[in-house]
Amino acid sequence: MSSKTDSIKPKTVRVFDLDDYEKLLKGIQIASCMITESHQIVDEQSVLKRLNALTINGASDGNCCSCCGVGPFETRAQQTAHYKHHWHTHNLKRKLFGKSALSLGQFNSRQDDSSVSGSDSETESTNSKPASDLFAAATRHCKAFFTNKAGQVYCVYRCILHHKKEDLSTDGEGYAWIERCQRLTIPGYQRWAVLMVSGGHFAGAIFSAAVPVVHKTHHSYVTRRGQGQAQSARDQHGNMPRSAGASLRRYNQAQFLEHVQEIIASWSEDLIGCSLVLYRAVGSTNQAALFGKNSPLKREDLRVRALPFPTRKPTYKEVKRVHDTVASIEVYETMELFQKALIAASGKTSKTTDSTVTKKPQKSPGKPIDRAKSRERIPRELPTQMMSSEDEGPCFIDSETPVGWIKALSEQSSKGILTNSRKDLLIDNNSISARSSCSEQGILEEKKTKKKKKKKPEEKQEKLKKIEVKIPANVKKMWKAISGNEQNSLETIIETWEGDLEEACNTQDPTDGNTALHKAAIAAKPDMVTQILTAGGDPCIKNHQLQTPYAATPHHDTRVAFRMFQANYPEKYNYNKSQIPGPLTPEMLEIEKEKKLQQKRAKRLREKEKQVEKNKTNHFLHLTDAQKVKAEMPRCFLCASNLPKVPFEYDSYKFCTVKCLQNHRNVRPLHKSA
């Protein structure tokens, strides 16, 4: 049964899909599981009459019970015991509703019948249980259930039908529910607002049917991760921390509330036209953002309703998901499928709660670790003392002592042979155990020797010698010509080459992994670099140091040769892997040279200006204070630097800073002249 109920997937219909929704409304009726029995309406006057009738026929002395017809009582204890009995309370309830009282025998027989039926008649309990479970699940559910002419059962969220304060009666036909469902087809009633606030995140949107008309999101740092509402609660109780982070958080909290209220105030006209305002705001701080003093929303408004299911972090995507789920209607083809799904859903929740309850006591709660304290030392048992020989004294048996050592010691003592030390016994015992497990140790030793052999560099060199590739003589000749001092000898070698020239250019030296192009680049021979590139030398091959030919050379001219070859032959090689920065034409090279020359000239001019300024400052410093006052270009009297627009001065002396003024006063007193 559980596999079948799990596989039940209802069809979903959106409220704003009017064609599909209007089909469901044909012959709409409230589901039978939602209808309760009609309550007996009892008037106040009838109750008073019946209460007066309880004492009319009774005894005048008050020692008898007029409700049950019992008495007179011999003692006060018997009377109080009777009034506390279930039989008396049951008869009182029956009299209030105009029914005759039961005798003690009838009351006891009724109780016996109910206990027997509860214990013995399993068939009746099994038949009545699904109906009661279904009614309990339906009345407590966050959805309302309806049926139509086609026999379909569909579920609608209660929050889009009525407010919690509105009591829609489930007596009789349930016309109020049907009217609320039919009202959703009117276009004005499909304008909803969804607002969500949590942890410094705000997200809201106003939807017209399925289309979002207005939406907005906002985020600010309000709480530390994992703290939740603990920080704001601490602030309210007066124990607020005074750190920089806490003050920043409180400031952001106030700014966040203002910003959210400004957003809602700007939406006030749009919110007036909404038929529903669905919100998710847990806690006083989050609710203050939506229902503050200046907010147009009020909790007393019947349009404002809380979301009946948990949500994720407030984002625009989550707001759209919430709107879609609230507007969705689950449709079951038959009543049987609906009952199975509803009871299965309620059964799953109960199973999960039972499992959690049973599993919790099994888990032992872990002790909280105090990082400030040092770890507790575990108490260990002392080794047992055993006398081995008179010379050596006591011998201790611990975890390192092998199992067979005591047996060997006893055998030797029985034969009259005692070893001089415990070490000899351990060696003998180890030799015995080694014979038994020789095969295992042999395998382990082989593995250890293999690991040790890998670490030796001599064996690596031997392996490399075995794997060495034979390099042809003409390739070696070309490498020799590249590394030599001759510049134009490579042309004759390329012209008189026999065989595959491209393969020869790309063969790597086994010692360092360099190709002919690497060697020419390192040797700083740009002409040979262009010759090898035209012959087929690949600039993308890397040596043992993972360097391309361009990266291997530090010389400027050879790098220029690589870039100029790329400009002439842009599609010959994959230059992205060669680490060449880009093509370079002769015109671009001339422009770069001119830029460098201009930079050098500007540098020289700056140096000249600095030297002139230095000479002027030195000349000004050698002047006396009287000469400094008469100078054409006024400068600081102490450091000879240029003065600001409003200089610092005392008497007729001017300075660039206050420090210069103070130092000048300390060096030269006022009554002295320079």
N, C-alpha and C positions, 0 to 999 in steps of 0.2 A: 504493500500500500504506500509505503514511503517513497518508493521510486516513482510511482504513478503521480503522486501529489507533487513531487518535485518537478516532474516534467510538464505540469500544467502551466501554460503561458497564455495569459489573457490577451485579447486584442486591445490596443490603446487607441482612443479617439480624443482629439483635442476639442476644447470648448469653442475655440475660435474657428474650427472647421464646421461651419454652420450646416452644410449639407448632411454630413455624417451625424452631427449632434441632433438635428431635427428628426432624423429617422429613429433615433433612440427614444425620443420623447413621445412617439405615437403610442397611445394607450399606457401612459406612465402610471405606475402605482408604487407606493412605498412597499418595500419587501416585508414579508410576514415576520421575519426575525427582528424587525425594528418596532413592531406594534406590541404594546403592553396591554395588560388587562385594565378595563375601565375602573377607576377608583370610586368607592362608595362615598357620595357626598353626604356629610352629616351636618345638619344645622345645629346651631348653638342652643336653640330653644328645646329641640328634641333631646339633646344630651342632658340638659338641666332637668327635664321631666323624668328621664330615666334614672338620673342620680337621686332625685327625690323619691322615686318609686322603690328604690333599693331599701329604704328604711320605713316605708309605709306599713308593710305587712310583718315587720319584724317585732321582736319583743321590746317592751317599753324599758326594761331595765338595762339593755345594752349588753347582756351576757350571751346573746345568740347572734349568729351570722345570718342576716336577712337575705344575703345573696345566694348562699349555698343551702340555706335551710337547716343549719346545724346548731345545736345548743340545747339547753344552756351549758356554759363551760363551768367546770368546778373550780379551776384556778386561773390566775392571770397568765401563767406560763402556757397553758393549753390554748388560750385565746390568741396569744401572740404567735404561737407555733402554727396555728391554723391560718392566720393572716399572711404568714410568710410562705405558706405552701403553694405549689404551682397550681393546684386544683382551684384555690380561691382566686388567684390572679387570672386564670383562664376563664372562670365564670364571670369575673368583672368585665373582661373584654367582650364576652358574648352578650352581656346585659346592655352594654353601651350601644351595640349594633342591633338591639331589638331581638336578640335570640334568647331562647330558654336556657336555664342553667343545667349543667350536667351533674348527675350524682357521682359519688366517689367511685362506684363500680364502673360506670360508663367511662369515666376519665381514665381509670387504670386499664380497662380493656382497650381503649383507643391508643394508649401509649404502648401496650403490648403488641397491638397490630402494627404500629409504625416501626417498632424495633424488629419484629419478625420480618416484615417486608424489607427492611433495610439490610438484614443479615442473610435471609434465606432466598428471597425471590431475586435471583441474579438477572433474570430475563427482563423484569420490570425496570430494574436500575439501569441495565444496559440500553434499554429502549428510550428511557427518559433522559439519559445522560447527554447524548448528542444534541438534543433540542436545547437543554439548559446551557451546555457549552457554547452552542451557536448563538443563543440569545446574549450570553455574557460577553462573548467576543464582539458581537455586533454593536451592543450598546456602549462598550468601552472603546471602540475603534475610533480613529480620527477621521473616518470616512462614513458617509451615509450610503445606504444600499437601496436600489430601486429595481423594479421589473417593468417590462413592457409587453405588448401584444405578442411579439415573437418569442416570448419565454426567456429572453435574455435578462441577465442580472448584471448591473453595472454599478460602480462605486465612484462617488464624487466626494472630494474633500469638504468637510463641514465648514472650514474657514471661509470658503467662497460662497456658502449658502447663508450662514447666520453667525452672529456674534455669540460668545459664551454666555453673556447676560440674557440674550433672547432665548426664551424657553419655547421651542416649537413642540407642541404636544404630539405624542405618538399614539393617541387614542383614535380608534375608528379608522378612517380612510387616510388621514395625514395630508389634508389639502394644503396646509401651509408649506410643507416640504415640496409638493408638486409645483406650487406657485413660484417658489424660489428657483427651482430648476428651469422653469419656463422663462423666468425673467432674464436668464443669462443669454438668451437669444437676441435680446435688444442690444443694438450696437453701443449705446451709452454705458451699458453695464459691463462691457468688455475692456474698459479703460482701467487698468490696474497699476499700482505703484508698488515696487519692491525695494525696501531699504534694509541694509545690513551693516552693523557696527560691531567690531570685535578687535581687541588688541591693537588699537591705533590704526586699524584699517576701516575705511568707509567705502561702500559701493552701493549705488542706487540707480534706479531706472524707472521710467514711466512707459508702460506699454499700451498701445492701442491695438487690441487683438494680439497678433503675433509680432507686430512691428515695434521696435523700441523708438520712442519719440525723443526722449531726453535721457541721457545717462552721464554719470560722473563717478570717478574713483579718487580717493585721497588716502595718503599714508604718512604717518609721522612716528618717530620713536617715542613710545609711551611706556612700555614695559620691557624689562629684561627677559630674555628667552628663558622659559621654565619657571618664572616667578608668578605669572598669572595676576590675580587681583590682590596678592599679598602686599605688594608695595603700596598701592592706593589705600588699602585698609589700615596699614601702619601709619600712613600720613594723616588719616582721619582721626585716629586715636591719640594723636599728639606725640607719638614716638618716631617722627619722621627723621630720616637721616639728613645730614647737612653736607654731604659730599657734592662735588661738582657734577657728577653724573646724575645724582638724585635731583638737584636743582634744575638741571637741563631737562630731565624727564617731566618734572612738574610744569615747567614752562611750556614744553611741547604739549602736555595734556591740556592746558588752558587754551593754547593756540588751536589744537585739534578740535576742541568743543566749539570754539568760535567759528572755525572754518566750516564745520559740518552744519552748524546752525545758519550760516550765511548761505550755504548751498540750498538748504531746505526753504529758507525765506525767499530765495530767488525762484524757487519752484512753487510758490504759494498759489499762484493762479492755476497752474497745471494740476496741483493736488486737489483743488476745489472741484474740478471736473472729474476726479477719479471716483469710481464706485467702491473700490477696495484699496486699502493701504496695508500691505503685508510687511511685517518687520521682523527682524531677528536682532535683539540686543539684550544680552545676558548681563546682569549686574547693574548697579545704580549709576556708575560712571558712563556706561554705554547708553543707558536709557536717558541720561541727562542730555546727551548729544542730540537725541531725537525729540524729547519732550521737555526741553528747557523752557525758560521764561519767555524768550523771544520767538519760540518755535510756533509755527501755525498749526502743528499737530497736537492734539490732546488725547489722552488715554480714554477719556469718557466718550469720545466719538465712536459710534458703532461701526464705522467703516474701518477703523484701525484694529487689525487683528494679528495675533502672533502666528508665526509659522509652526505647524504641528510636527515637524520632523527636523532632525539635526542637519546642520549645514557645515560647509568647509570654510576656509578663509575667505573673507569678503573680497571678491574680484568681480569684474564685469562678466566674465565667463560664468562664474558661480551664480550671479543674479539671473542670467539667462536660463541656466539650468533649473533654478528654483521656480521661475515663472513657467517653464515648460512642464515641470512635474506637477505643480499645483493645477494647471489647466488640463492635465491628462486625466482621462476616465478609463478605468479598467473594465472591459466588457467580457463576461462569461456567457457562453452559449446556453448553458442549462443551469438549473438550481443545484444539481448534484455536484457539478464541477466547482461551483462557488462555495458550497458547504465544505467540500474536501479541502479546498485551498485555504479557507478561513480558519478551519480547525487545525490544519497542518501548520499554518503560520503561528497560531497561538501556542501549539504544542512545541514548536521549535524553540520559542522563547523560554518556555518552562523548562525544557530539557537543558538548555544552555545554562539557565540559572541553577538547576539542580547539580549539573556537572561542576560548575564553578564552586558551589557550596561544598561538594564532596572532595574536590581536589585541594581546596585551600588548607584544611587541617593536615594533609599529607606533607605539604611543603613546610619545612622548618624555617622560621624567620631568621634571616642572616643578622649577625650582630653588627651594629654600626661601627665603622672603623674610625678611630680617633687618630688623625695623622700627627697630632702634636706629641703623642706618647710613643715611647719605644715599644717594639714588639715584645710580647711575653715569651720567655724561654720555656720550652716544653720540658718538663721533668723527665729525665731518662734514668733507667735503672743502672746501678753500679754493676760491674762485672763480678761474677761469682768467683770466690777464692778457692784455689785447689793446690795442694802441695805436690810439686813435681819431683824435687830432690832436695837433699839436705844442703848441698852446696849452693844451689841457685836460689833457694827461698821460695816464697809463694809464687804461683803461676796463675794468671787470670784468664778466664774464658770469656771472650767477647764475641761480637758478630763476625769478626775476621777469622776466628778460629774455625777450622774445618770440622765437619761432623765426625769423621773417622779418626780424629786425633786422639780422643779420649780412649777409644777402643784399642788403638795402637799402643798407647801408653800403658794400659792395663795388661796387655799381652807381654810387653817387654818387662814389666815389673814382675809378672808371674814367672818368667824365664830367668829372672835375676839379672837382666841386662837393662841398665838405665843410661840413656844418652846424657851427654854433658850439658846440652842446652835444648831449649824449645825449638830453636831454629832448625836443628837436624830433623826433629820429628815432623816439622812442617814440610821440609824438603822431601822426606820419605813419603809423606801422605800425598804431596803434590805429584810425585812420580807415579804413585798408584793410580791417582785420578787421571793423570795424563795418558796412561795406557788404555784406560777405558774409553776415553773420548779423543783418541788419536786422530780418528777420521775427521771430526769437526775442527780440531785445531789445525790439521793439515790444510783444510780448505781456507780457514781464516788466514793462515800464514801465506798461502799463495796469493790471496787478495791483497794483503799488506805489501808483499814484495812487488806486486803489479803497480800499486799506488806509488811506492817508492821509486820504481823504475821510471814512471812518468815524470817525476820531478827532476830527474837528472838531465842536465843540458847536453851531456856528451851523447846520450842516446838519441836526443832530438837531432843533433848534428849528423849522426850516422844515418838516421831516417831521411834527412834532407839530401844527403849525398846519394842515397839509393834512388830518391825521386827526381834527382837532377835531370833536366832535359838537355840534350846535346844541342849546343848552339852552333850554327854553321860558321865557317871561317870568314865568309864575306860579311856577315853581320858583325862579327868581332872587329873586322877591319874598319867598318863604318863607325862603330862606337869609338875606336881608337882615333879615327880622323876627327870626330866631333870633339873629343876631349883634348886633342892636340892644339898647337898654336896656329896651325894653318887655317885660313879663312875660306878659300875657294876650292879646296880639294874635294868637297862633297859632290860637286857637279860632275866631275869625271867618274866618280863611283856610281852615281845614279844613271848616267848615260850608258855605262858599260855593265849594268846589272843584269844578271841572268837569274830568272826565276820570278817569284811573286814579290814585288817590291813593297806592296802594302803590308803583307804579313811580316816582312823583315822590319819595317818601320815600327810595327806594333808589338814585336817580341819584347818581353820583359826580362831584365837582368835578374837572375835568381837571388842575388845577394841583397839588393835593395828594391827590386820591382820597378826600376826606372826603364822607360822606353827610350828610343833615340830622340824623341821630342823632349822628354824630360832632361836628357843629358845636354841637348843643345840649349835649352832654356836656362839650366843651371850654369852652363859655361858662358852665358851672356853673348850669344851669337845670333842676332836677329835674322841675318840673311839665311843661315842654315834652318832656322825655325820656319821661315816661309817656304823653303825648298822641301822640307819634310812634310809640311801641311799639304802642299800641292801634290806630293807623292802619295799621300794617303795616311799620314800619321794622325791617329785619333786623339784630339785634345781632351777627351772625356775619361781616358784610362787613368786610374789612380795607382800610385806606388804603395809600398808597405806602410808608409806613414800617412796613407789616405790623402795624398796631395795630387792634384791635377798638374800638368805642366805649367799652366799659368800661375797657379798658387805656389809652385816650387821655386820660381825665379823671383829674386828681389830687385832685379834691374829694371829700370824704367823703359829703356829702348826695346828690350825683348817683349815687354808687356804691350807696348805700342804696336809692335809687329803682329802680335796675336789679334789685337783689336782692328787693325787695318785689314788683316786677312778676313776677319768676320765681315767687314764692310764690303769687301770685294766678292766674297763667296758666302752670302747669308744663308743658303739652304744646303750647304755641303755637309755640315755636322749639326748635332744637337747641342748648341752652345749653352743651353740652360744648365746642363750637367757639367760643363767644362769650367764653370765659375768665372767666365769672362764677363766683365760688367756690361759691355755693350760695344757696338761698332764705332769706329773712329775713322773719319775721312781726313785727307790733308787739309781741307779748309777748316774743319773743326780743330785740328791740331794747331793751325796758325792762330785761330781765335784764342785758344788756351794759352799759347805763348804770349800773345799780346796782353791778356788779362794778368798773367804773372808779372810781365814787365811793368804794367801799370801799378800793381800792388807793391812792387819793389820801389818804384818812384815815390809812391805815397808814403811808404815807410821811411824813405830817406828824408822827405820833407818834414815828417813828424819829428824825426830825430833832430833835424836842424832847428825846428821851432822850440823843441825842448831845451836844446843847448843855449839858444838865445835867451829864453826865459830864465834859465839857470844863471847866466851871466848877469842879467838885470837884477835878479834877487841878491846875488853876491855883492854887486855894486851898491845896492840900496842898504844892505846890512852894514857895510863899512861906513856909511854916513852917520853923522851925529844927529841927535834928536832935532836940533834947530834946522839942520840941512834937510832932514826928512819932512819937516813941516813945510818948507819952501819948495819941495820937489814938485815937478809937473804932474807926474802920475802918482797919486797917493797910494800907498800900500800899508800893510800891517806893520807897525813900528817894531814888532818883536820878531816875526817869522818871515816878513816881506812877501807874504802871499796876497792875492787880490782881495780887496775889501768887498763885503756885501753891499746891497743897496742902502741899508741903514746900518752903518758900522757902530761898534761899541767904542765909546770914547770917554776919556776924562781929561780935563783941561783942553789942550789942543792936540792931544795924541789920539790916534785912531787904531782900532784893532779888529781882527776878523772874528775872534771868539772871546768869550769871557775868560777862558783860561789864559789866553795871551795877555789880557789886561791885568789879571791878578799876578801873573809871573813878572810882568814889567814893573808893577808896583813893588814887588818884593826885591827885585834886582836893583831898581833905581828909586830911592826914597824921594819924597816930594820936595824937600829942601835942597836937594843936590841937583846939579846940572851935569849934563853929559860931557 
